[in-house]
Amino acid sequence: MNIAIKTEFIKLDALLKYADLVSSGGEAKVLITDGLVSVNGEICAMRGKKCRPGDQIQLGDVTITVTGP
């Protein structure tokens, strides 16, 4: 799935919410801190990780590619 952003970056927890993969920021925080989310192939435990166009985020069997304006 491609998610287009209009800013320089989007934080990882906000991206998961924006992509409708979680219903709240708290849910995103739990998934991230439990090590269930990877960014560009590496597990990421930082919910404030800045995701930029070109980054790929994986949650379960869903892959998000961040695209720019």
Helices and strands as residue ranges (DSSP letters): E 2-4, E 10-11, H 12-18, H 25-33, E 37-39, E 42-43, E 50-51, E 56-59, E 62-67
